[in-house]
Amino acid sequence: MTEIIGVRFKSAGKVYYFSPAGIKAEEGSLVIVETARGVECGEVVMSNREVEDSKITAPLKAIIRLANQQDMKILEQNKVKEQNAFKICQEKIAVHKLDMKLVDVECTFDNNKLLFYFTAETRVDFRELVKDLASVFRTRIELRQIGVRDEAKILGGLGICGREFCCKGFLGEFQPVSIKMAKEQGLSLNPTKISGTCGRLMCCLKYEQDAYEYLLKNTPKVGAYVKTPDFKGYVEEVNLLTGKLKVKPEKSEDAAVIFDKADVTVIRDGKIKIDKEELKALKELEDK
């Protein structure tokens, strides 16, 4: 077992482990640590605790100190610098007539580097832009092209459910989402209904998938040949969450009857199929 603290550098960002080095750090406090890109200030989201050695990548870097008043002043100064840098960069982009959209600017705690995040449809030759920015700020400049999902995570907003974007609110890392998940969850394969504001498949499809996979193992699928207390027939409709099935009698023109899945015996289960043309048309929704 190894003692660690968990530190996050961005809201709903990835949690990194550091060695406390004898310092007691409470959740919500700010600490100064050394990272791959220099000295940074992060928020403690996991206070001192022990975890299994297999869950860490040794050796862990130790935290330098708890943030003090001087560190807080530096953070405020960096925020002002980021706002100014954003305006100046937008002006420079217009001057160079570059087809790119500036999303965010980040200044490292030690003022050693300015990072500019942008989106673009294609590759952008920003070498002259970097030279201009370096001459203005007299520090290292780095431009990073990000995807639409990353842009949504940075900017935030409200989803079609009326709540804050999952990626902005609590998801630390993006997970791959597929059309197959939407199909298995019984959703209409309508791009406007299964994609988020970013234009990609909704993140909630991924973290709800485990529950649906469990239900699918215990629930007959559409097209299944089943035996009910009254007759044998085929499943026409399934509600995974309630466990209700609409079954059409095999040898009758009678209307389908609703049964609880516990009262139905599967003779031959159905399969969830995705039309190839439909999958091809929606494939771009899966891309990051």
Backbone bond lengths (Angstrom), bond angles and torsions (degrees), N, CA, C in turn:
res aa  C-N    CA-C-N  psi(-1)  N-CA   C-N-CA  omega(-1)  CA-C   N-CA-C  phi
1 M - - - 1.464 - - 1.529 109.93 -
2 T 1.331 115.96 144.79 1.460 121.86 -179.84 1.515 109.52 -129.58
3 E 1.331 116.71 136.50 1.464 120.49 177.97 1.519 109.31 -79.12
4 I 1.333 115.72 133.64 1.471 121.08 -178.85 1.524 110.41 -139.32
5 I 1.338 115.01 168.15 1.461 121.80 162.74 1.524 105.85 -130.26
6 G 1.332 116.98 147.16 1.458 121.22 178.93 1.513 110.86 -100.59
7 V 1.321 116.17 128.19 1.468 121.42 -176.21 1.527 109.94 -122.58
8 R 1.313 115.19 137.02 1.469 121.56 177.63 1.520 108.33 -120.87
9 F 1.333 116.32 137.67 1.464 120.66 -176.68 1.520 113.16 -102.84
10 K 1.334 116.56 -15.60 1.452 120.70 177.84 1.518 108.90 -134.98
11 S 1.302 115.96 155.05 1.463 120.31 176.94 1.520 109.20 -60.07
12 A 1.338 116.57 126.23 1.470 122.96 -178.42 1.521 112.03 58.96
13 G 1.331 115.85 26.99 1.460 119.89 177.57 1.522 111.66 -88.35
14 K 1.308 116.17 -179.73 1.459 121.81 179.34 1.521 110.36 -67.40
15 V 1.330 116.51 144.94 1.461 121.97 178.94 1.525 108.85 -95.20
16 Y 1.326 116.55 128.19 1.463 122.34 179.98 1.526 109.27 -110.54
17 Y 1.327 115.71 143.27 1.457 121.09 179.33 1.527 110.73 -93.48
18 F 1.323 115.06 137.82 1.457 122.22 175.34 1.518 109.08 -133.37
19 S 1.323 115.93 157.77 1.457 120.51 175.67 1.529 108.69 -83.08
20 P 1.341 118.11 131.21 1.476 120.70 -178.91 1.529 113.19 -65.34
21 A 1.325 116.48 -24.49 1.477 120.97 -179.09 1.525 111.48 53.95
22 G 1.329 115.99 40.96 1.460 119.94 176.78 1.513 114.77 83.75
23 I 1.338 117.95 -1.13 1.465 121.52 -178.65 1.519 109.54 -95.07
24 K 1.331 116.57 134.40 1.461 122.19 176.32 1.520 108.53 -90.00
25 A 1.335 116.66 114.12 1.464 121.04 -176.81 1.524 110.13 -116.51
26 E 1.310 116.72 121.12 1.462 121.11 -179.86 1.531 110.64 -88.87
27 E 1.328 115.38 153.92 1.464 119.93 177.90 1.525 110.39 -59.95
28 G 1.327 115.56 136.07 1.460 120.71 -179.76 1.517 113.55 95.30
29 S 1.342 117.22 -15.70 1.464 119.90 178.71 1.527 109.84 -80.19
30 L 1.319 115.94 158.70 1.461 121.83 179.58 1.521 109.55 -102.52
31 V 1.325 115.61 140.65 1.462 120.76 -179.99 1.526 109.70 -131.93
32 I 1.328 114.70 153.34 1.459 121.54 176.95 1.525 107.33 -101.70
33 V 1.326 115.68 124.79 1.466 120.84 -177.40 1.528 109.92 -134.22
34 E 1.316 114.89 162.78 1.468 120.28 175.90 1.519 108.69 -102.61
35 T 1.327 115.85 126.25 1.463 121.16 179.85 1.521 110.19 -118.72
36 A 1.326 115.87 -177.49 1.461 120.70 -179.36 1.526 111.92 -63.71
37 R 1.318 117.33 -24.83 1.460 119.01 -179.10 1.527 112.77 -106.07
38 G 1.321 116.74 13.30 1.459 120.49 175.84 1.517 112.77 121.50
39 V 1.324 115.49 -168.08 1.464 121.02 179.60 1.523 109.33 -75.90
40 E 1.345 116.20 129.81 1.456 121.16 -177.50 1.519 110.36 -133.19
41 C 1.333 115.00 160.11 1.455 121.64 175.50 1.519 107.88 -112.51
42 G 1.333 116.34 126.43 1.457 120.10 -178.10 1.516 111.69 -132.83
43 E 1.330 115.07 166.57 1.458 121.39 179.52 1.523 110.54 -98.02
44 V 1.324 116.17 135.20 1.460 121.26 178.16 1.530 108.46 -77.78
45 V 1.342 116.06 119.33 1.469 120.75 178.18 1.527 110.89 -111.30
46 M 1.335 116.57 -10.50 1.469 122.25 174.81 1.518 107.22 -135.42
47 S 1.327 117.22 112.35 1.469 120.31 -179.77 1.530 110.10 -72.15
48 N 1.316 116.20 176.82 1.471 121.59 -176.55 1.522 111.72 -48.95
49 R 1.308 115.60 125.07 1.469 120.52 176.59 1.528 109.13 -160.08
50 E 1.305 115.45 166.38 1.459 120.36 179.56 1.524 109.96 -105.15
51 V 1.331 115.11 137.07 1.460 120.87 176.64 1.527 108.53 -128.59
52 E 1.314 115.82 162.95 1.462 120.36 179.67 1.523 110.32 -67.51
53 D 1.314 114.81 144.93 1.467 120.50 -178.59 1.529 111.64 -58.17
54 S 1.334 116.94 -29.66 1.464 120.82 -177.71 1.524 112.64 -68.86
55 K 1.352 117.26 -15.86 1.454 121.16 -177.42 1.518 113.54 -94.08
56 I 1.327 116.55 1.23 1.458 119.75 -179.55 1.522 110.71 -123.36
57 T 1.327 114.83 161.05 1.460 120.89 174.28 1.518 107.77 -108.21
58 A 1.323 115.85 105.76 1.459 120.68 -177.32 1.537 110.27 -81.52
59 P 1.337 118.20 151.81 1.472 124.63 -4.67 1.529 111.62 -84.83
60 L 1.339 115.62 148.75 1.454 120.45 178.12 1.521 110.16 -81.98
61 K 1.336 115.27 141.34 1.457 118.83 174.11 1.524 108.83 -79.46
62 A 1.326 115.62 143.08 1.465 120.16 -177.96 1.529 110.43 -88.04
63 I 1.343 116.06 148.40 1.458 118.73 174.75 1.527 108.66 -69.46
64 I 1.312 116.48 147.32 1.465 120.69 -177.14 1.524 110.56 -81.15
65 R 1.352 115.43 -47.41 1.472 119.99 -179.23 1.512 109.45 -171.23
66 L 1.300 115.40 167.11 1.459 120.55 168.85 1.524 108.11 -74.81
67 A 1.307 117.85 143.54 1.464 121.04 -178.59 1.517 110.76 -63.89
68 N 1.335 116.28 136.25 1.467 121.66 178.62 1.532 110.03 -109.98
69 Q 1.329 116.80 -175.25 1.462 120.98 -177.54 1.526 112.49 -61.40
70 Q 1.326 116.35 -37.29 1.463 120.14 178.82 1.525 110.77 -64.31
71 D 1.337 115.45 -39.53 1.467 119.88 178.28 1.527 110.77 -63.97
72 M 1.344 116.52 -37.85 1.460 120.43 179.31 1.534 111.07 -64.96
73 K 1.326 116.39 -36.65 1.464 120.42 177.76 1.522 110.60 -65.53
74 I 1.340 115.81 -38.98 1.467 120.14 179.32 1.532 109.90 -63.85
75 L 1.333 116.73 -39.33 1.459 120.48 178.62 1.526 111.36 -61.87
76 E 1.325 116.04 -42.58 1.468 120.17 178.90 1.522 110.51 -65.25
77 Q 1.323 117.08 -41.31 1.464 120.93 178.45 1.526 111.00 -63.18
78 N 1.328 115.56 -38.80 1.468 119.84 -179.81 1.530 111.20 -66.07
79 K 1.348 116.90 -35.88 1.455 120.26 178.54 1.524 111.05 -63.03
80 V 1.328 115.41 -42.07 1.468 120.28 177.75 1.526 110.37 -64.58
81 K 1.328 115.87 -40.53 1.467 120.94 179.42 1.524 110.52 -64.19
82 E 1.316 116.60 -38.66 1.466 120.81 179.70 1.527 110.85 -64.99
83 Q 1.323 116.80 -40.94 1.469 120.97 179.73 1.531 110.97 -64.28
84 N 1.325 115.51 -42.91 1.471 119.70 178.47 1.522 111.19 -66.49
85 A 1.330 115.47 -40.67 1.465 120.56 -179.51 1.521 110.85 -63.80
86 F 1.345 116.23 -35.97 1.461 120.47 -179.96 1.532 110.11 -62.76
87 K 1.342 116.24 -46.37 1.466 120.37 -179.54 1.526 111.42 -63.86
88 I 1.320 115.91 -44.89 1.471 119.94 -178.23 1.519 110.72 -64.79
89 C 1.331 116.74 -41.22 1.463 120.24 -179.53 1.524 110.90 -64.39
90 Q 1.318 117.22 -40.52 1.467 119.77 177.53 1.524 111.05 -60.48
91 E 1.326 116.42 -40.17 1.463 120.72 178.59 1.522 110.67 -64.34
92 K 1.321 116.98 -42.50 1.466 122.08 -179.78 1.534 110.84 -66.05
93 I 1.333 116.59 -37.73 1.471 120.44 178.58 1.528 109.58 -62.31
94 A 1.346 115.65 -41.17 1.463 120.36 178.94 1.525 111.16 -65.35
95 V 1.332 116.13 -40.14 1.476 120.91 179.94 1.524 110.72 -62.82
96 H 1.333 116.02 -43.35 1.469 120.79 -178.50 1.526 112.48 -83.70
97 K 1.346 117.19 -3.13 1.457 123.09 178.27 1.530 111.97 53.06
98 L 1.317 114.59 50.18 1.458 120.33 -179.51 1.530 110.03 -93.01
99 D 1.319 115.56 138.00 1.471 121.14 -179.48 1.526 108.82 -86.94
100 M 1.327 115.46 77.90 1.458 121.42 -178.37 1.526 109.19 -150.67
101 K 1.318 115.71 155.08 1.459 121.40 -179.62 1.516 109.29 -118.73
102 L 1.316 116.49 117.77 1.459 121.34 179.00 1.526 109.14 -74.36
103 V 1.329 116.63 129.33 1.463 121.49 -176.29 1.522 112.29 -106.71
104 D 1.330 116.54 -44.06 1.463 118.78 -175.04 1.522 109.57 -159.63
105 V 1.326 115.20 157.82 1.465 122.22 175.51 1.519 108.10 -128.84
106 E 1.307 115.88 136.78 1.455 120.80 -178.87 1.527 109.81 -130.40
107 C 1.302 115.60 130.85 1.463 121.57 178.04 1.521 108.34 -108.71
108 T 1.327 116.72 126.05 1.461 119.05 179.24 1.525 109.73 -65.92
109 F 1.325 115.98 153.22 1.459 121.05 -174.41 1.531 112.17 -57.15
110 D 1.322 116.05 -38.63 1.466 119.32 -177.92 1.527 113.06 -85.85
111 N 1.360 116.64 9.04 1.466 121.69 179.23 1.521 113.38 58.80
112 N 1.313 115.88 25.07 1.456 120.72 -178.43 1.521 112.38 -85.82
113 K 1.347 116.44 -16.75 1.466 119.06 -175.45 1.520 110.85 -156.54
114 L 1.342 115.31 145.68 1.456 122.70 172.12 1.525 107.67 -114.59
115 L 1.334 116.02 126.63 1.458 120.56 179.93 1.521 110.05 -111.01
116 F 1.313 115.66 127.98 1.458 121.91 -179.95 1.531 108.50 -112.48
117 Y 1.343 116.49 121.60 1.462 121.48 -179.56 1.529 109.07 -102.19
118 F 1.324 116.70 131.85 1.460 119.89 -177.90 1.531 110.80 -143.74
119 T 1.325 115.07 160.88 1.460 121.34 173.60 1.522 108.45 -116.75
120 A 1.324 115.73 152.08 1.460 121.57 178.78 1.522 108.55 -159.83
121 E 1.316 116.13 150.55 1.465 121.15 -179.30 1.522 111.26 -71.03
122 T 1.330 116.73 -33.45 1.464 121.52 -178.34 1.529 109.53 -133.16
123 R 1.303 116.06 -178.00 1.469 120.60 175.69 1.525 109.53 -66.64
124 V 1.320 115.19 143.24 1.465 120.69 -178.09 1.526 109.86 -121.27
125 D 1.314 115.60 132.19 1.467 120.21 175.93 1.530 107.64 -87.15
126 F 1.342 115.63 96.98 1.468 119.10 -175.24 1.530 112.75 -107.77
127 R 1.321 117.35 23.22 1.470 120.05 -177.28 1.529 112.36 -61.63
128 E 1.326 117.34 -42.48 1.461 120.05 179.44 1.529 110.78 -68.71
129 L 1.319 115.99 -34.09 1.462 120.30 177.96 1.525 110.37 -63.93
130 V 1.316 116.53 -42.12 1.463 120.80 178.95 1.531 110.69 -61.87
131 K 1.323 116.35 -41.46 1.473 120.26 179.00 1.527 110.79 -61.35
132 D 1.332 116.05 -43.65 1.463 120.53 179.66 1.528 111.46 -62.83
133 L 1.331 115.88 -44.52 1.466 120.26 -178.92 1.521 110.96 -66.46
134 A 1.317 117.08 -38.16 1.461 121.07 179.80 1.531 110.69 -65.44
135 S 1.325 116.74 -36.49 1.465 120.34 179.82 1.523 111.63 -69.87
136 V 1.337 115.98 -27.91 1.465 120.73 -179.75 1.528 111.00 -80.40
137 F 1.332 117.15 -47.72 1.462 120.92 -171.50 1.536 114.42 -97.27
138 R 1.317 117.46 -12.02 1.463 121.58 176.55 1.531 112.32 53.97
139 T 1.295 115.65 44.20 1.459 121.36 178.14 1.520 108.54 -150.95
140 R 1.318 116.83 174.22 1.458 120.32 179.49 1.530 109.92 -69.18
141 I 1.330 115.58 136.65 1.461 121.81 -178.36 1.529 108.82 -117.77
142 E 1.315 115.32 135.10 1.462 119.64 176.77 1.522 109.08 -136.35
143 L 1.343 115.87 126.62 1.453 121.66 177.10 1.524 108.77 -107.11
144 R 1.322 116.35 130.89 1.457 121.07 -178.74 1.524 110.24 -124.66
145 Q 1.321 115.61 123.20 1.464 120.17 176.36 1.531 108.15 -84.79
146 I 1.321 116.78 126.48 1.458 121.63 -177.47 1.519 110.27 -117.66
147 G 1.331 116.23 165.57 1.455 121.29 179.33 1.512 112.10 -88.60
148 V 1.326 116.11 175.96 1.457 120.58 -176.75 1.532 111.89 -68.47
149 R 1.337 117.11 -29.54 1.463 119.64 178.32 1.531 109.91 -69.60
150 D 1.335 115.91 -39.54 1.465 119.88 177.41 1.527 110.49 -65.54
151 E 1.326 115.95 -37.37 1.468 120.05 178.73 1.526 110.35 -62.46
152 A 1.324 116.77 -42.97 1.464 121.02 179.42 1.523 110.91 -63.77
153 K 1.325 116.33 -38.42 1.471 120.91 179.93 1.525 110.96 -65.18
154 I 1.328 116.51 -38.62 1.465 120.88 -178.99 1.527 111.34 -72.83
155 L 1.331 116.67 -47.92 1.460 120.90 -174.61 1.521 112.83 -78.99
156 G 1.344 117.44 -33.42 1.454 120.79 -179.49 1.520 111.99 74.11
157 G 1.322 115.95 -179.81 1.458 121.46 -179.90 1.518 110.16 152.68
158 L 1.327 116.42 -169.31 1.457 122.34 179.95 1.526 109.94 -110.24
159 G 1.334 116.16 134.89 1.447 121.15 178.39 1.518 110.82 -82.78
160 I 1.339 116.61 179.43 1.458 120.44 -178.62 1.534 111.04 -68.06
161 C 1.340 116.66 -15.50 1.464 120.80 177.18 1.524 111.54 -80.90
162 G 1.340 117.16 -9.08 1.460 121.12 -179.84 1.513 113.79 90.41
163 R 1.347 116.19 0.03 1.459 120.19 179.30 1.521 110.35 -105.22
164 E 1.326 115.74 167.29 1.453 120.99 177.39 1.521 110.32 -60.29
165 F 1.342 116.93 146.86 1.461 120.52 177.47 1.530 109.74 -49.81
166 C 1.317 116.53 134.83 1.472 120.79 178.01 1.529 110.35 -58.99
167 C 1.335 116.69 -41.65 1.469 120.34 -177.13 1.522 111.36 -64.28
168 K 1.332 116.27 -31.76 1.460 120.87 179.86 1.521 111.43 -83.19
169 G 1.338 116.61 -34.10 1.458 120.63 -173.23 1.511 115.32 -82.09
170 F 1.366 117.10 -44.22 1.465 116.51 -173.82 1.524 115.85 -151.60
171 L 1.336 119.37 -14.25 1.460 119.06 -178.68 1.522 110.32 -76.59
172 G 1.332 116.59 117.88 1.462 120.29 -178.49 1.514 113.06 -71.77
173 E 1.338 117.40 -39.97 1.453 121.48 -178.32 1.519 109.84 -136.96
174 F 1.334 115.97 150.62 1.453 120.56 177.02 1.524 109.90 -75.43
175 Q 1.332 115.32 143.01 1.451 121.44 175.38 1.530 108.22 -118.50
176 P 1.340 117.42 147.60 1.468 119.13 179.12 1.526 111.47 -64.22
177 V 1.326 116.21 135.18 1.467 122.36 -179.84 1.528 107.57 -120.84
178 S 1.328 117.36 137.27 1.461 120.72 -175.48 1.524 111.96 -122.45
179 I 1.346 115.07 159.75 1.452 122.11 175.58 1.525 109.82 -61.58
180 K 1.323 117.02 -33.47 1.462 122.28 -179.95 1.533 110.50 -57.28
181 M 1.329 116.90 -37.36 1.464 120.91 179.40 1.520 110.60 -63.73
182 A 1.327 115.94 -43.78 1.468 120.01 -179.74 1.523 110.27 -63.07
183 K 1.332 116.24 -41.08 1.464 120.93 -179.85 1.523 110.82 -64.91
184 E 1.325 116.88 -43.88 1.462 121.09 -179.10 1.529 112.21 -67.52
185 Q 1.323 116.49 -24.90 1.458 119.95 179.38 1.525 112.35 -89.67
186 G 1.335 115.06 6.62 1.449 119.96 175.02 1.511 114.58 72.19
187 L 1.321 117.13 25.53 1.462 120.61 -178.51 1.526 110.94 -90.84
188 S 1.307 115.56 151.18 1.456 120.84 175.36 1.524 108.76 -68.92
189 L 1.324 117.07 130.58 1.467 119.85 -179.24 1.531 109.85 -81.65
190 N 1.311 113.43 59.20 1.459 122.28 176.46 1.526 107.00 -106.57
191 P 1.337 118.16 117.90 1.478 120.83 -175.55 1.521 113.99 -50.33
192 T 1.315 117.39 -35.94 1.472 120.07 -177.82 1.524 112.28 -71.62
193 K 1.343 117.13 -19.45 1.454 120.56 -176.96 1.527 113.46 -99.48
194 I 1.330 117.22 -20.80 1.468 119.19 -177.05 1.521 113.09 -114.00
195 S 1.322 117.47 1.03 1.472 120.41 178.39 1.521 110.27 -111.21
196 G 1.329 115.24 150.04 1.455 121.25 179.75 1.513 111.60 -86.56
197 T 1.311 116.06 -172.68 1.462 121.18 179.55 1.526 111.68 -61.94
198 C 1.330 116.14 -27.50 1.468 121.02 -179.56 1.525 111.92 -73.06
199 G 1.344 117.24 -12.50 1.450 120.25 -179.28 1.516 113.46 89.90
200 R 1.313 117.50 4.42 1.464 122.09 177.44 1.528 109.27 -112.52
201 L 1.329 116.41 166.92 1.466 120.24 -178.98 1.522 110.66 -55.70
202 M 1.321 116.53 140.96 1.460 121.87 -176.86 1.533 111.21 -62.09
203 C 1.322 116.07 135.69 1.466 122.01 -179.13 1.531 111.69 -60.92
204 C 1.352 116.81 -30.12 1.459 119.41 -176.10 1.529 111.74 -64.73
205 L 1.342 117.68 -20.85 1.457 119.84 176.90 1.525 110.89 -61.24
206 K 1.316 116.39 -32.94 1.464 120.64 -177.55 1.521 112.36 -73.80
207 Y 1.330 117.41 -51.37 1.457 117.03 -173.41 1.525 112.96 -80.24
208 E 1.334 117.20 -6.75 1.462 120.49 171.89 1.532 111.78 -94.11
209 Q 1.342 116.12 -10.79 1.451 121.03 -173.09 1.526 113.31 -62.12
210 D 1.327 117.78 -38.93 1.472 120.81 -178.49 1.530 111.17 -57.76
211 A 1.332 116.43 -41.93 1.462 120.40 -179.91 1.527 110.74 -65.87
212 Y 1.337 116.72 -40.63 1.463 120.12 179.55 1.526 111.52 -68.84
213 E 1.331 117.84 -37.24 1.460 119.96 178.34 1.521 110.63 -63.31
214 Y 1.339 116.06 -38.44 1.467 119.96 177.29 1.528 110.28 -63.98
215 L 1.337 116.84 -44.90 1.463 120.74 -179.35 1.525 111.51 -65.83
216 L 1.347 117.09 -36.32 1.456 120.41 -179.31 1.534 111.97 -64.69
217 K 1.321 116.25 -31.61 1.460 120.25 179.34 1.523 111.76 -68.54
218 N 1.329 116.32 -24.07 1.469 120.95 -174.81 1.523 113.41 -113.76
219 T 1.336 116.92 9.47 1.457 120.60 -177.70 1.528 110.27 -130.96
220 P 1.340 118.32 131.43 1.470 120.46 175.79 1.528 110.60 -60.09
221 K 1.313 116.18 144.68 1.458 121.01 -178.48 1.525 110.18 -92.84
222 V 1.317 115.65 166.00 1.465 120.76 176.18 1.525 108.57 -58.85
223 G 1.319 116.01 132.05 1.459 120.47 -178.52 1.514 113.97 96.06
224 A 1.336 116.93 -7.39 1.465 120.64 -179.57 1.532 110.42 -67.35
225 Y 1.343 115.03 143.63 1.472 121.69 175.84 1.527 106.62 -94.78
226 V 1.320 116.67 117.96 1.465 119.90 -171.21 1.532 111.60 -131.24
227 K 1.322 113.89 164.59 1.459 121.34 175.29 1.519 108.24 -114.78
228 T 1.323 116.44 123.00 1.464 121.96 178.70 1.532 108.34 -104.35
229 P 1.324 118.54 172.88 1.474 120.12 176.99 1.531 113.05 -61.12
230 D 1.351 117.57 -18.47 1.457 121.11 -175.14 1.529 114.63 -110.48
231 F 1.324 116.79 -29.40 1.468 119.51 -175.28 1.538 110.07 -167.09
232 K 1.340 114.06 174.61 1.458 120.74 171.71 1.527 108.08 -102.49
233 G 1.328 114.96 145.13 1.453 117.23 -178.54 1.518 112.54 -170.19
234 Y 1.325 114.04 -169.51 1.462 120.25 -176.99 1.538 110.60 -115.21
235 V 1.318 115.40 139.92 1.458 120.75 179.95 1.528 109.31 -74.50
236 E 1.325 116.24 122.17 1.462 121.30 179.80 1.527 112.41 -97.05
237 E 1.314 115.89 -30.40 1.472 119.14 -175.38 1.528 109.26 -150.47
238 V 1.328 116.23 143.22 1.470 121.74 -177.99 1.521 109.84 -130.55
239 N 1.321 116.02 134.21 1.465 121.08 170.19 1.518 106.61 -113.78
240 L 1.334 115.13 100.98 1.464 119.75 -174.48 1.520 113.13 -61.34
241 L 1.314 116.49 -37.86 1.462 119.93 -173.95 1.526 112.81 -73.23
242 T 1.336 117.36 -35.34 1.462 119.64 179.40 1.523 112.42 -93.74
243 G 1.344 116.15 -17.18 1.458 119.54 -179.10 1.518 113.02 77.72
244 K 1.336 117.52 18.16 1.460 121.83 -179.54 1.531 110.15 -94.50
245 L 1.353 115.63 139.61 1.456 122.22 179.95 1.519 109.83 -122.77
246 K 1.325 116.53 140.38 1.459 120.97 172.91 1.523 106.78 -104.10
247 V 1.337 115.94 115.15 1.463 121.31 -173.75 1.533 110.46 -114.30
248 K 1.330 115.17 129.95 1.461 122.41 178.11 1.529 109.40 -94.97
249 P 1.353 119.19 125.99 1.464 121.18 179.28 1.523 111.93 -57.23
250 E 1.325 115.16 140.29 1.467 120.37 -176.56 1.518 112.52 -68.33
251 K 1.322 117.81 -44.05 1.458 121.66 -173.38 1.519 112.66 -115.52
252 S 1.312 115.66 42.96 1.459 119.10 -178.88 1.519 110.23 -155.85
253 E 1.329 114.72 154.51 1.460 120.03 177.10 1.530 111.06 -93.54
254 D 1.341 114.80 8.90 1.464 119.01 179.63 1.521 110.85 -63.77
255 A 1.330 115.10 157.11 1.465 120.56 179.24 1.524 110.50 -67.68
256 A 1.303 115.59 156.46 1.463 120.80 178.60 1.526 110.29 -64.46
257 V 1.323 114.89 148.97 1.462 121.34 -178.83 1.526 109.46 -117.94
258 I 1.327 115.86 143.75 1.464 120.92 -179.09 1.529 110.14 -90.71
259 F 1.330 115.52 131.70 1.457 122.30 178.15 1.527 109.46 -131.00
260 D 1.316 115.37 157.57 1.453 120.68 170.64 1.526 107.96 -81.79
261 K 1.321 117.54 141.52 1.467 120.10 -176.34 1.530 112.29 -59.31
262 A 1.346 117.59 -26.07 1.464 121.02 179.54 1.525 111.63 -67.90
263 D 1.342 116.92 -20.05 1.456 121.00 -178.18 1.522 112.53 -97.83
264 V 1.327 116.17 7.21 1.466 120.76 -175.71 1.523 110.20 -118.99
265 T 1.326 116.10 138.25 1.468 121.95 176.74 1.524 108.90 -109.56
266 V 1.328 116.98 128.52 1.461 121.42 -178.38 1.526 109.63 -82.28
267 I 1.320 115.49 125.52 1.468 120.88 174.36 1.529 109.36 -94.63
268 R 1.323 116.31 -45.24 1.459 122.16 176.48 1.523 108.05 -146.75
269 D 1.301 116.29 116.93 1.466 119.85 -174.88 1.523 111.62 -76.67
270 G 1.315 115.90 157.73 1.452 121.42 177.17 1.514 111.74 -90.58
271 K 1.322 116.18 -179.22 1.460 121.56 -179.97 1.521 109.67 -130.18
272 I 1.319 114.90 146.22 1.464 119.81 176.39 1.525 107.67 -88.96
273 K 1.322 115.59 117.92 1.458 120.27 -176.28 1.526 110.52 -115.12
274 I 1.335 114.57 144.82 1.463 120.61 176.51 1.513 108.08 -118.45
275 D 1.317 116.39 123.60 1.456 120.83 178.89 1.530 110.00 -61.99
276 K 1.345 116.79 133.08 1.469 121.50 -176.08 1.520 112.23 -60.77
277 E 1.315 116.76 -41.94 1.467 120.37 179.87 1.525 110.69 -66.29
278 E 1.329 115.49 -38.70 1.458 120.77 178.86 1.526 109.98 -65.82
279 L 1.337 115.97 -42.21 1.458 120.51 179.11 1.520 111.21 -64.07
280 K 1.324 116.59 -41.06 1.462 121.34 179.67 1.525 111.18 -62.85
281 A 1.341 115.28 -40.79 1.467 120.24 -178.01 1.521 112.08 -68.67
282 L 1.349 116.83 -28.97 1.471 120.74 -175.74 1.520 112.70 -102.00
283 K 1.327 117.25 -0.14 1.466 120.93 -173.96 1.520 112.72 -57.82
284 E 1.332 116.58 -35.28 1.476 119.89 -176.70 1.535 111.77 -65.08
285 L 1.325 117.31 -19.78 1.465 119.83 178.49 1.517 111.93 -69.02
286 E 1.348 117.37 -20.18 1.445 121.00 -177.90 1.533 111.94 -82.01
287 D 1.331 117.45 -20.85 1.458 120.81 -175.82 1.512 110.78 -68.66
288 K 1.341 115.46 146.58 1.455 120.27 178.13 1.514 110.03 -77.79
